[in-house]
Amino acid sequence: MQQLEFWFCKIHLIVNIDKTCAISFHSHQNRYPSGSRIMFDNNEITDSSELKFLGLFIMENLAWHVQIQSLHASFSKIYYMIKSLRYVMGTQMIMELYFAYFQTKLRCGIMSWVGELKSVKIFQATGKGESINYWCT
């Protein structure tokens, strides 16, 4: 850690300890991972079981429940917005809203979380079985 601290100091990089956390990845079978105490610049870095990194919620056991819940909540809002505006705006504008709000969130990290069994609920827009493609028709 001292080498890391020296390197950060040398390149004038400041680490925000309040926003920094450590995560120890392990399999879901290992229920008691060994949490080591990490010190940086005489401050302890908190250990976390999940964190948000570049828009993705990552869990210590590499499950994606939190990411899927977050996406589902976000997509429900986007679905309501598009459904409300589809009679007011033209098809082209609705498609632009779809790609701007929905597609960008969907593509972020999809290769990681799409294999999760619960990811099916993301592709069911309202719980009534309406598919995503229905949003823009």
N, CA and C atoms as a LAMMPS dump frame, in Angstrom:
ITEM: TIMESTEP
0
ITEM: NUMBER OF ATOMS
411
ITEM: BOX BOUNDS ff ff ff
-5.0000000000000000e+02 5.0000000000000000e+02
-5.0000000000000000e+02 5.0000000000000000e+02
-5.0000000000000000e+02 5.0000000000000000e+02
ITEM: ATOMS id mol type element x y z
1 1 1 N 0.808 -1.198 0
2 1 2 C 0 0 0
3 1 3 C 0.855 1.268 0
4 2 1 N 2.02 1.174 0.616
5 2 2 C 2.882 2.354 0.65
6 2 3 C 3.343 2.739 -0.749
7 3 1 N 3.593 1.745 -1.591
8 3 2 C 3.98 2.032 -2.971
9 3 3 C 2.833 2.701 -3.716
10 4 1 N 1.638 2.257 -3.456
11 4 2 C 0.462 2.86 -4.09
12 4 3 C 0.289 4.3 -3.635
13 5 1 N 0.414 4.532 -2.348
14 5 2 C 0.326 5.896 -1.825
15 5 3 C 1.395 6.797 -2.458
16 6 1 N 2.612 6.289 -2.56
17 6 2 C 3.711 7.062 -3.157
18 6 3 C 3.395 7.383 -4.622
19 7 1 N 2.905 6.402 -5.359
20 7 2 C 2.589 6.602 -6.774
21 7 3 C 1.483 7.64 -6.947
22 8 1 N 0.407 7.551 -6.126
23 8 2 C -0.664 8.544 -6.19
24 8 3 C -0.137 9.942 -5.896
25 9 1 N 0.724 10.045 -4.907
26 9 2 C 1.305 11.346 -4.558
27 9 3 C 2.165 11.878 -5.702
28 10 1 N 2.926 10.993 -6.325
29 10 2 C 3.837 11.387 -7.401
30 10 3 C 3.077 11.923 -8.616
31 11 1 N 1.947 11.344 -8.939
32 11 2 C 1.186 11.805 -10.114
33 11 3 C 0.073 12.788 -9.738
34 12 1 N 0.096 13.246 -8.48
35 12 2 C -0.849 14.248 -7.976
36 12 3 C -2.294 13.762 -8.066
37 13 1 N -2.508 12.522 -7.686
38 13 2 C -3.841 11.938 -7.667
39 13 3 C -4.318 11.87 -6.225
40 14 1 N -5.488 12.402 -5.965
41 14 2 C -6.032 12.425 -4.615
42 14 3 C -7.13 11.372 -4.516
43 15 1 N -7.049 10.539 -3.508
44 15 2 C -8.033 9.491 -3.282
45 15 3 C -9.042 9.994 -2.258
46 16 1 N -10.311 9.968 -2.617
47 16 2 C -11.369 10.354 -1.692
48 16 3 C -11.715 9.131 -0.842
49 17 1 N -11.22 9.097 0.368
50 17 2 C -11.397 7.948 1.253
51 17 3 C -12.871 7.729 1.581
52 18 1 N -13.656 8.809 1.648
53 18 2 C -15.086 8.675 1.962
54 18 3 C -15.842 7.912 0.875
55 19 1 N -15.386 8.021 -0.363
56 19 2 C -16.061 7.347 -1.472
57 19 3 C -15.381 6.045 -1.876
58 20 1 N -14.273 5.731 -1.242
59 20 2 C -13.514 4.535 -1.594
60 20 3 C -13.939 3.379 -0.701
61 21 1 N -14.15 2.229 -1.312
62 21 2 C -14.457 1.037 -0.536
63 21 3 C -13.781 -0.163 -1.179
64 22 1 N -13.612 -1.196 -0.386
65 22 2 C -12.976 -2.423 -0.855
66 22 3 C -14.03 -3.515 -0.933
67 23 1 N -13.854 -4.394 -1.884
68 23 2 C -14.775 -5.513 -2.03
69 23 3 C -13.941 -6.773 -2.253
70 24 1 N -14.32 -7.834 -1.586
71 24 2 C -13.618 -9.102 -1.696
72 24 3 C -14.547 -10.076 -2.416
73 25 1 N -14.176 -10.47 -3.621
74 25 2 C -15.019 -11.355 -4.412
75 25 3 C -14.856 -12.801 -3.951
76 26 1 N -15.963 -13.515 -3.915
77 26 2 C -15.96 -14.916 -3.518
78 26 3 C -17.166 -15.608 -4.131
79 27 1 N -17.164 -16.918 -4.089
80 27 2 C -18.297 -17.674 -4.629
81 27 3 C -19.469 -17.601 -3.658
82 28 1 N -20.652 -17.905 -4.152
83 28 2 C -21.828 -17.843 -3.282
84 28 3 C -21.798 -18.934 -2.22
85 29 1 N -20.988 -19.967 -2.402
86 29 2 C -20.89 -21.026 -1.395
87 29 3 C -20.055 -20.589 -0.201
88 30 1 N -19.112 -19.686 -0.415
89 30 2 C -18.26 -19.192 0.657
90 30 3 C -19.002 -18.076 1.374
91 31 1 N -19.72 -18.415 2.414
92 31 2 C -20.557 -17.435 3.113
93 31 3 C -19.765 -16.532 4.051
94 32 1 N -18.562 -16.935 4.397
95 32 2 C -17.759 -16.16 5.333
96 32 3 C -16.419 -15.801 4.697
97 33 1 N -16.427 -14.828 3.787
98 33 2 C -15.158 -14.446 3.158
99 33 3 C -14.236 -13.784 4.18
100 34 1 N -12.968 -13.938 3.95
101 34 2 C -12.007 -13.313 4.868
102 34 3 C -11.881 -11.842 4.512
103 35 1 N -12.33 -10.995 5.401
104 35 2 C -12.242 -9.553 5.189
105 35 3 C -10.982 -9.022 5.84
106 36 1 N -10.095 -8.51 5.051
107 36 2 C -8.863 -7.962 5.613
108 36 3 C -9.019 -6.457 5.779
109 37 1 N -8.287 -5.932 6.715
110 37 2 C -8.334 -4.504 7.003
111 37 3 C -7.355 -3.795 6.074
112 38 1 N -7.846 -2.817 5.328
113 38 2 C -7.003 -2.097 4.374
114 38 3 C -6.851 -0.655 4.843
115 39 1 N -5.598 -0.24 4.956
116 39 2 C -5.304 1.121 5.38
117 39 3 C -4.684 1.877 4.2
118 40 1 N -5.112 3.119 4.025
119 40 2 C -4.553 3.98 2.986
120 40 3 C -4.4 5.372 3.578
121 41 1 N -3.2 5.878 3.573
122 41 2 C -2.91 7.217 4.085
123 41 3 C -3.434 7.38 5.517
124 42 1 N -3.174 6.373 6.345
125 42 2 C -3.589 6.329 7.752
126 42 3 C -5.1 6.354 7.948
127 43 1 N -5.848 5.975 6.947
128 43 2 C -7.304 5.863 7.044
129 43 3 C -7.712 4.452 6.647
130 44 1 N -8.707 3.933 7.331
131 44 2 C -9.184 2.595 7
132 44 3 C -10.204 2.683 5.866
133 45 1 N -10.017 1.844 4.867
134 45 2 C -10.964 1.776 3.752
135 45 3 C -12.06 0.795 4.13
136 46 1 N -13.289 1.234 4.023
137 46 2 C -14.408 0.39 4.431
138 46 3 C -14.584 -0.795 3.485
139 47 1 N -15.001 -1.889 4.053
140 47 2 C -15.268 -3.095 3.29
141 47 3 C -16.751 -3.116 2.95
142 48 1 N -17.083 -3.482 1.73
143 48 2 C -18.466 -3.453 1.285
144 48 3 C -18.831 -4.77 0.611
145 49 1 N -20.103 -5.133 0.683
146 49 2 C -20.565 -6.353 0.017
147 49 3 C -21.082 -6.056 -1.388
148 50 1 N -21.359 -4.79 -1.664
149 50 2 C -21.775 -4.375 -3.011
150 50 3 C -21.358 -2.937 -3.237
151 51 1 N -21.152 -2.588 -4.498
152 51 2 C -20.787 -1.223 -4.838
153 51 3 C -21.265 -0.898 -6.243
154 52 1 N -21.338 0.386 -6.518
155 52 2 C -21.715 0.841 -7.85
156 52 3 C -20.449 1.355 -8.52
157 53 1 N -20.13 0.731 -9.667
158 53 2 C -18.916 1.087 -10.392
159 53 3 C -19.276 1.304 -11.853
160 54 1 N -19.086 2.521 -12.325
161 54 2 C -19.4 2.897 -13.706
162 54 3 C -20.828 2.507 -14.101
163 55 1 N -21.761 2.723 -13.189
164 55 2 C -23.168 2.474 -13.477
165 55 3 C -23.638 1.056 -13.242
166 56 1 N -22.743 0.162 -12.863
167 56 2 C -23.108 -1.231 -12.594
168 56 3 C -23.032 -1.503 -11.096
169 57 1 N -24.05 -2.168 -10.568
170 57 2 C -24.006 -2.604 -9.186
171 57 3 C -23.329 -3.969 -9.152
172 58 1 N -22.199 -4.051 -8.477
173 58 2 C -21.425 -5.279 -8.4
174 58 3 C -21.506 -5.802 -6.975
175 59 1 N -21.818 -7.098 -6.846
176 59 2 C -21.913 -7.722 -5.533
177 59 3 C -20.702 -8.626 -5.311
178 60 1 N -20.375 -8.867 -4.055
179 60 2 C -19.178 -9.632 -3.729
180 60 3 C -19.23 -11.077 -4.22
181 61 1 N -20.425 -11.64 -4.366
182 61 2 C -20.532 -13.013 -4.868
183 61 3 C -20.827 -13.038 -6.372
184 62 1 N -20.669 -11.893 -7.016
185 62 2 C -20.891 -11.715 -8.453
186 62 3 C -22.297 -12.098 -8.897
187 63 1 N -23.253 -11.926 -8.009
188 63 2 C -24.666 -12.041 -8.373
189 63 3 C -25.117 -10.652 -8.828
190 64 1 N -26.205 -10.6 -9.552
191 64 2 C -26.622 -9.338 -10.158
192 64 3 C -28.008 -8.9 -9.716
193 65 1 N -28.447 -9.347 -8.533
194 65 2 C -29.79 -9.008 -8.053
195 65 3 C -29.992 -7.503 -7.926
196 66 1 N -29.037 -6.815 -7.355
197 66 2 C -29.172 -5.37 -7.139
198 66 3 C -29.198 -4.629 -8.476
199 67 1 N -28.358 -5.043 -9.418
200 67 2 C -28.337 -4.425 -10.75
201 67 3 C -29.682 -4.613 -11.443
202 68 1 N -30.227 -5.808 -11.37
203 68 2 C -31.498 -6.106 -12.029
204 68 3 C -32.638 -5.33 -11.386
205 69 1 N -32.647 -5.225 -10.059
206 69 2 C -33.68 -4.439 -9.379
207 69 3 C -33.594 -2.969 -9.775
208 70 1 N -32.38 -2.459 -9.847
209 70 2 C -32.184 -1.064 -10.234
210 70 3 C -32.665 -0.817 -11.664
211 71 1 N -32.302 -1.715 -12.572
212 71 2 C -32.733 -1.578 -13.967
213 71 3 C -34.244 -1.699 -14.092
214 72 1 N -34.83 -2.619 -13.364
215 72 2 C -36.284 -2.806 -13.436
216 72 3 C -37.01 -1.537 -12.997
217 73 1 N -36.552 -0.934 -11.904
218 73 2 C -37.175 0.306 -11.431
219 73 3 C -37.001 1.424 -12.455
220 74 1 N -35.819 1.531 -13.024
221 74 2 C -35.547 2.561 -14.023
222 74 3 C -36.373 2.335 -15.287
223 75 1 N -36.449 1.09 -15.735
224 75 2 C -37.197 0.778 -16.953
225 75 3 C -38.692 0.987 -16.776
226 76 1 N -39.196 0.762 -15.567
227 76 2 C -40.619 1.013 -15.315
228 76 3 C -40.948 2.483 -15.52
229 77 1 N -40.059 3.354 -15.059
230 77 2 C -40.266 4.797 -15.24
231 77 3 C -40.187 5.179 -16.718
232 78 1 N -39.207 4.609 -17.408
233 78 2 C -39.05 4.902 -18.837
234 78 3 C -40.256 4.383 -19.618
235 79 1 N -40.725 3.2 -19.259
236 79 2 C -41.901 2.619 -19.919
237 79 3 C -43.111 3.529 -19.758
238 80 1 N -43.322 4.023 -18.541
239 80 2 C -44.453 4.913 -18.289
240 80 3 C -44.329 6.193 -19.114
241 81 1 N -43.113 6.743 -19.177
242 81 2 C -42.887 7.969 -19.941
243 81 3 C -43.213 7.748 -21.422
244 82 1 N -42.685 6.667 -21.982
245 82 2 C -42.894 6.413 -23.405
246 82 3 C -44.358 6.102 -23.686
247 83 1 N -44.973 5.315 -22.817
248 83 2 C -46.388 4.971 -23.019
249 83 3 C -47.263 6.222 -22.938
250 84 1 N -46.922 7.142 -22.051
251 84 2 C -47.698 8.377 -21.907
252 84 3 C -47.523 9.307 -23.102
253 85 1 N -46.347 9.298 -23.711
254 85 2 C -46.051 10.239 -24.786
255 85 3 C -46.322 9.69 -26.183
256 86 1 N -46.643 8.413 -26.316
257 86 2 C -46.739 7.846 -27.67
258 86 3 C -47.895 8.389 -28.493
259 87 1 N -48.914 8.962 -27.861
260 87 2 C -50.013 9.552 -28.627
261 87 3 C -49.803 11.049 -28.865
262 88 1 N -48.83 11.622 -28.171
263 88 2 C -48.552 13.048 -28.283
264 88 3 C -47.43 13.315 -29.278
265 89 1 N -46.459 12.407 -29.33
266 89 2 C -45.288 12.574 -30.19
267 89 3 C -45.336 11.609 -31.358
268 90 1 N -44.57 11.924 -32.371
269 90 2 C -44.48 11.061 -33.534
270 90 3 C -43.626 9.829 -33.244
271 91 1 N -43.713 8.86 -34.133
272 91 2 C -42.985 7.608 -33.969
273 91 3 C -41.483 7.833 -33.921
274 92 1 N -40.979 8.733 -34.743
275 92 2 C -39.541 8.995 -34.767
276 92 3 C -39.057 9.527 -33.421
277 93 1 N -39.809 10.436 -32.837
278 93 2 C -39.425 11.008 -31.543
279 93 3 C -39.503 9.95 -30.439
280 94 1 N -40.505 9.103 -30.49
281 94 2 C -40.625 8.019 -29.509
282 94 3 C -39.433 7.067 -29.64
283 95 1 N -39.028 6.766 -30.87
284 95 2 C -37.865 5.907 -31.088
285 95 3 C -36.597 6.557 -30.526
286 96 1 N -36.475 7.848 -30.69
287 96 2 C -35.309 8.546 -30.154
288 96 3 C -35.301 8.509 -28.635
289 97 1 N -36.465 8.681 -28.01
290 97 2 C -36.565 8.555 -26.555
291 97 3 C -36.188 7.148 -26.107
292 98 1 N -36.683 6.16 -26.831
293 98 2 C -36.395 4.756 -26.521
294 98 3 C -34.892 4.495 -26.552
295 99 1 N -34.233 4.919 -27.617
296 99 2 C -32.803 4.673 -27.727
297 99 3 C -32.001 5.52 -26.733
298 100 1 N -32.441 6.736 -26.469
299 100 2 C -31.708 7.607 -25.547
300 100 3 C -31.811 7.136 -24.104
301 101 1 N -33.002 6.728 -23.688
302 101 2 C -33.196 6.378 -22.284
303 101 3 C -33.102 4.885 -22.016
304 102 1 N -33.715 4.087 -22.846
305 102 2 C -33.792 2.657 -22.576
306 102 3 C -32.563 1.9 -23.059
307 103 1 N -32.235 2.039 -24.334
308 103 2 C -31.135 1.262 -24.922
309 103 3 C -29.807 1.508 -24.221
310 104 1 N -29.535 2.742 -23.847
311 104 2 C -28.257 3.034 -23.206
312 104 3 C -28.126 2.301 -21.88
313 105 1 N -29.197 2.255 -21.102
314 105 2 C -29.155 1.544 -19.82
315 105 3 C -29.116 0.039 -20.021
316 106 1 N -29.831 -0.442 -21.018
317 106 2 C -29.881 -1.879 -21.262
318 106 3 C -28.52 -2.417 -21.687
319 107 1 N -27.828 -1.699 -22.539
320 107 2 C -26.551 -2.188 -23.069
321 107 3 C -25.411 -2.128 -22.069
322 108 1 N -25.536 -1.308 -21.059
323 108 2 C -24.463 -1.157 -20.075
324 108 3 C -24.332 -2.432 -19.239
325 109 1 N -23.309 -3.197 -19.501
326 109 2 C -23.029 -4.399 -18.724
327 109 3 C -23.919 -5.583 -18.988
328 110 1 N -24.665 -5.582 -20.083
329 110 2 C -25.616 -6.66 -20.338
330 110 3 C -24.939 -8.021 -20.41
331 111 1 N -23.706 -8.067 -20.88
332 111 2 C -23.006 -9.352 -20.975
333 111 3 C -22.76 -9.946 -19.592
334 112 1 N -22.75 -9.115 -18.573
335 112 2 C -22.518 -9.603 -17.215
336 112 3 C -23.791 -10.128 -16.566
337 113 1 N -24.866 -9.36 -16.63
338 113 2 C -26.051 -9.713 -15.858
339 113 3 C -27.126 -10.454 -16.624
340 114 1 N -27.059 -10.555 -17.942
341 114 2 C -28.152 -11.163 -18.698
342 114 3 C -28.299 -12.656 -18.404
343 115 1 N -27.255 -13.32 -17.944
344 115 2 C -27.34 -14.741 -17.63
345 115 3 C -28.052 -15.047 -16.321
346 116 1 N -28.284 -14.035 -15.515
347 116 2 C -28.979 -14.205 -14.241
348 116 3 C -30.438 -14.583 -14.5
349 117 1 N -30.949 -15.544 -13.757
350 117 2 C -32.329 -16.01 -13.964
351 117 3 C -33.352 -14.892 -13.798
352 118 1 N -33.107 -14.004 -12.847
353 118 2 C -34.065 -12.935 -12.581
354 118 3 C -34.042 -11.834 -13.63
355 119 1 N -33.111 -11.899 -14.587
356 119 2 C -33.047 -10.865 -15.622
357 119 3 C -34.253 -10.918 -16.546
358 120 1 N -35.001 -12.002 -16.524
359 120 2 C -36.206 -12.126 -17.351
360 120 3 C -37.192 -11.018 -17.014
361 121 1 N -37.243 -10.607 -15.754
362 121 2 C -38.214 -9.577 -15.368
363 121 3 C -37.902 -8.235 -16.021
364 122 1 N -36.663 -8.011 -16.441
365 122 2 C -36.332 -6.768 -17.14
366 122 3 C -36.982 -6.744 -18.517
367 123 1 N -37.094 -7.888 -19.125
368 123 2 C -37.648 -7.956 -20.472
369 123 3 C -39.165 -8.074 -20.48
370 124 1 N -39.769 -8.03 -19.323
371 124 2 C -41.217 -7.95 -19.211
372 124 3 C -41.541 -6.563 -18.688
373 125 1 N -41.997 -5.718 -19.565
374 125 2 C -42.11 -4.29 -19.267
375 125 3 C -43.022 -3.98 -18.086
376 126 1 N -44.197 -4.521 -18.052
377 126 2 C -45.154 -4.12 -17.027
378 126 3 C -45.562 -5.253 -16.112
379 127 1 N -45.084 -6.433 -16.356
380 127 2 C -45.545 -7.569 -15.586
381 127 3 C -46.774 -8.191 -16.213
382 128 1 N -47.315 -7.55 -17.245
383 128 2 C -48.493 -8.065 -17.94
384 128 3 C -48.078 -8.828 -19.189
385 129 1 N -46.771 -9.044 -19.339
386 129 2 C -46.289 -9.792 -20.476
387 129 3 C -46.022 -8.951 -21.711
388 130 1 N -46.146 -7.63 -21.604
389 130 2 C -45.859 -6.787 -22.764
390 130 3 C -44.36 -6.818 -23.023
391 131 1 N -43.983 -6.989 -24.251
392 131 2 C -42.559 -7.055 -24.556
393 131 3 C -42.015 -5.642 -24.764
394 132 1 N -40.705 -5.54 -24.744
395 132 2 C -40.047 -4.252 -24.939
396 132 3 C -40.369 -3.677 -26.311
397 133 1 N -40.459 -4.526 -27.32
398 133 2 C -40.74 -4.039 -28.667
399 133 3 C -42.105 -3.371 -28.765
400 134 1 N -43.004 -3.691 -27.863
401 134 2 C -44.34 -3.099 -27.873
402 134 3 C -44.287 -1.618 -27.531
403 135 1 N -43.28 -1.198 -26.796
404 135 2 C -43.183 0.187 -26.343
405 135 3 C -43.212 1.171 -27.477
406 136 1 N -42.637 0.831 -28.583
407 136 2 C -42.478 1.81 -29.654
408 136 3 C -43.439 1.59 -30.807
409 137 1 N -44.408 0.736 -30.644
410 137 2 C -45.359 0.516 -31.738
411 137 3 C -46.651 1.25 -31.487
